[in-house]
Amino acid sequence: MASQPQTLASLQYLRAIAAMMVVYHHAIGQIDAYSAQLSDYRIGPSGVDLFFVLSGFIMYYITDLRPQPALQFLKNRLIRVAPIYWLVTLVVCALVWLVPTLFKTTQIDATTIAMSLLFIPHYSLAFPGQISPILVPGWTLNYEMFFYALFALALLTRSRAFIIAGVIVSLVLIGRVSHSTHAVVVTFTHNVMLEFLFGVLIGKWFLRKDSMIGTPTVAWAVIGAGAVGMALLPQLDGINDLRFVARGIPAALIVLGVLALERTQPVRFMSLPLLLGNASYSLYLTHILALGLYRELWRLTVTPTDSTVQALLFILTASVFCAAVGIASYRMLERPMDRWLRGRPS
């Protein structure tokens, strides 16, 4: 019989941290007077890279311990990802029409709505040189859905990691020599795809019975190296063309170190961080809406100035607000919707 995948508390905490990093990244751009105070510190976008590495690991981990046919895998991932994304995207479209002041730049038309809902990469109406769906954080879901399709294909073989590595490396190499500007080609040949592969390889390592990298001290050193790299590498001019180096490798080191700690001693479950980790997907999807609402509420009570203290207070309170909205969305929408679609009682 296949083993049941163990819930790894540390990875749930990492999911929570990754989501809050993205919230921070988008919060600093909400009010121009605050942006200048905090925008030079660019660690926030690396939350996405943590998500990509974690996704590669989790897909490999759960399908190894709980094997499933390729079509069932795709169905499960679609149920998990698509409905709430579709719902939030349609809510955004409605609000852009009804309350346009909530959004600083969002523009929509029938084509971008359709392509956004179908996870097809396309150029933004608001920023013509940027590939982005209507719900901006959804750009990562284009990568996720492509990775799920690739993973399902690999499930048809006996060498999942080998197939995934071969396809992803080939695509990235094509991207290095291709001069195409087509949104689909640019997206799926980007070197960020390597971050899913990092997660798969970490999963392959973790499932080995002898998967140790030393003492807890060594594991913490690996986490520390990843954190330092995540803080410093994106600051180097020109390196973001190699995102997998600037952000992906540090993210992989953090995930590897955290899992090494799990090998030495299971991480204690803490209710609030665990809840935030469970709600991280809802938080990730809803935080743009939440930030727009909070920005307007803030302006009703505070006159923004070039104050670092005021900027930090806005970031802190906006982050708490987004977390609360994300948790509420998880409890009221994501979890009941997932259970209903899977035919389980709420």
BELMOCOR-V124762 format. One record per residue. N is the residue number from 1. RES is the residue in one small letter. OMEGA is omega in degrees with one decimal (* if undefined). Layout:
n={N;N}
res={RES;RES}
omega={OMEGA;OMEGA}
This chain:
n={1;2;3;4;5;6;7;8;9;10;11;12;13;14;15;16;17;18;19;20;21;22;23;24;25;26;27;28;29;30;31;32;33;34;35;36;37;38;39;40;41;42;43;44;45;46;47;48;49;50;51;52;53;54;55;56;57;58;59;60;61;62;63;64;65;66;67;68;69;70;71;72;73;74;75;76;77;78;79;80;81;82;83;84;85;86;87;88;89;90;91;92;93;94;95;96;97;98;99;100;101;102;103;104;105;106;107;108;109;110;111;112;113;114;115;116;117;118;119;120;121;122;123;124;125;126;127;128;129;130;131;132;133;134;135;136;137;138;139;140;141;142;143;144;145;146;147;148;149;150;151;152;153;154;155;156;157;158;159;160;161;162;163;164;165;166;167;168;169;170;171;172;173;174;175;176;177;178;179;180;181;182;183;184;185;186;187;188;189;190;191;192;193;194;195;196;197;198;199;200;201;202;203;204;205;206;207;208;209;210;211;212;213;214;215;216;217;218;219;220;221;222;223;224;225;226;227;228;229;230;231;232;233;234;235;236;237;238;239;240;241;242;243;244;245;246;247;248;249;250;251;252;253;254;255;256;257;258;259;260;261;262;263;264;265;266;267;268;269;270;271;272;273;274;275;276;277;278;279;280;281;282;283;284;285;286;287;288;289;290;291;292;293;294;295;296;297;298;299;300;301;302;303;304;305;306;307;308;309;310;311;312;313;314;315;316;317;318;319;320;321;322;323;324;325;326;327;328;329;330;331;332;333;334;335;336;337;338;339;340;341;342;343;344;345;346}
res={m;a;s;q;p;q;t;l;a;s;l;q;y;l;r;a;i;a;a;m;m;v;v;y;h;h;a;i;g;q;i;d;a;y;s;a;q;l;s;d;y;r;i;g;p;s;g;v;d;l;f;f;v;l;s;g;f;i;m;y;y;i;t;d;l;r;p;q;p;a;l;q;f;l;k;n;r;l;i;r;v;a;p;i;y;w;l;v;t;l;v;v;c;a;l;v;w;l;v;p;t;l;f;k;t;t;q;i;d;a;t;t;i;a;m;s;l;l;f;i;p;h;y;s;l;a;f;p;g;q;i;s;p;i;l;v;p;g;w;t;l;n;y;e;m;f;f;y;a;l;f;a;l;a;l;l;t;r;s;r;a;f;i;i;a;g;v;i;v;s;l;v;l;i;g;r;v;s;h;s;t;h;a;v;v;v;t;f;t;h;n;v;m;l;e;f;l;f;g;v;l;i;g;k;w;f;l;r;k;d;s;m;i;g;t;p;t;v;a;w;a;v;i;g;a;g;a;v;g;m;a;l;l;p;q;l;d;g;i;n;d;l;r;f;v;a;r;g;i;p;a;a;l;i;v;l;g;v;l;a;l;e;r;t;q;p;v;r;f;m;s;l;p;l;l;l;g;n;a;s;y;s;l;y;l;t;h;i;l;a;l;g;l;y;r;e;l;w;r;l;t;v;t;p;t;d;s;t;v;q;a;l;l;f;i;l;t;a;s;v;f;c;a;a;v;g;i;a;s;y;r;m;l;e;r;p;m;d;r;w;l;r;g;r;p;s}
omega={178.4;176.3;174.6;178.6;179.1;174.1;-178.2;-174.9;-176.4;179.4;174.4;177.8;177.4;177.0;178.3;179.7;-179.5;-179.7;-179.1;174.2;179.1;176.2;178.3;-177.8;-178.9;-179.7;-176.2;179.2;-174.9;-176.9;-172.8;-178.3;-179.4;-175.1;-177.6;-178.1;-169.7;-168.5;-177.2;-177.9;-164.9;179.7;-174.5;-178.4;-178.9;173.6;177.3;-178.7;172.9;178.9;-177.7;178.1;179.0;180.0;178.0;179.2;-173.3;179.8;-179.6;-176.1;-174.4;-179.1;174.4;-177.6;178.6;-176.6;-179.9;178.1;-176.1;-178.5;177.2;176.8;-179.6;178.3;-179.6;-178.3;179.0;177.9;-177.6;-168.8;-164.1;-169.6;-177.8;176.0;177.2;-178.5;-178.1;177.9;179.7;174.9;177.6;179.4;179.4;-177.9;175.8;179.4;-173.8;-175.2;-174.3;-179.2;177.2;-173.1;-177.6;-172.0;-169.8;174.2;-176.6;165.7;-174.3;-177.9;-178.5;175.2;-178.8;-177.9;176.8;-178.2;-178.1;178.0;177.8;179.7;179.3;-179.4;-178.0;174.1;-178.0;-179.6;-171.1;179.8;-175.6;177.7;-174.7;173.0;-179.4;174.0;-167.0;179.2;-179.9;178.0;179.4;-179.6;173.4;176.5;-177.9;-177.7;176.1;178.4;178.1;178.2;177.5;-179.6;177.6;175.9;-179.8;178.8;178.4;-178.1;176.7;-176.5;-175.4;-175.5;-178.4;-179.3;-179.3;179.6;-178.3;-178.2;-176.8;179.3;178.5;179.3;-179.4;177.3;175.8;179.7;-179.4;-177.4;-177.5;175.7;-178.9;174.5;178.4;-173.7;-179.0;180.0;-179.7;-177.1;-169.3;170.7;-179.9;-176.5;175.8;177.2;-179.5;-178.6;173.3;179.1;175.8;-179.8;178.2;-179.4;175.4;176.8;178.5;177.1;-174.0;-177.3;173.0;-178.0;-178.7;-175.3;176.7;174.0;176.8;-176.4;174.1;177.9;178.3;179.3;178.4;177.2;177.8;177.3;179.8;178.6;178.1;-179.1;178.7;178.1;-179.9;-179.7;-170.4;-172.7;-179.7;-179.9;-176.9;-177.5;172.8;-173.8;-177.5;171.3;174.7;-175.0;-177.5;175.7;-174.2;-174.8;-174.6;-179.7;174.5;178.2;179.7;178.4;179.1;179.2;179.0;-179.2;179.3;178.4;175.0;175.3;177.2;179.3;-178.0;-179.7;-179.8;-179.1;-176.6;177.4;175.7;-166.0;-175.6;176.1;178.9;177.3;179.7;175.3;177.4;-177.4;-171.6;-179.9;176.8;177.8;-179.2;-176.7;-172.4;-169.8;177.8;175.7;-178.5;179.6;178.2;178.3;-177.5;178.2;-179.8;177.0;-179.9;-178.2;176.8;-174.8;-175.3;172.8;-175.7;175.9;178.4;-177.6;178.4;179.7;179.0;178.9;179.7;178.0;177.0;-179.4;-177.9;-177.0;176.9;179.4;177.6;179.2;179.3;178.4;179.4;178.1;179.6;179.0;178.3;178.8;178.4;-175.8;-174.1;-174.7;-170.3;-176.7;177.3;-179.6;179.6;-179.2;179.7;-179.3;179.5;177.5;179.0;177.8;179.3;*}
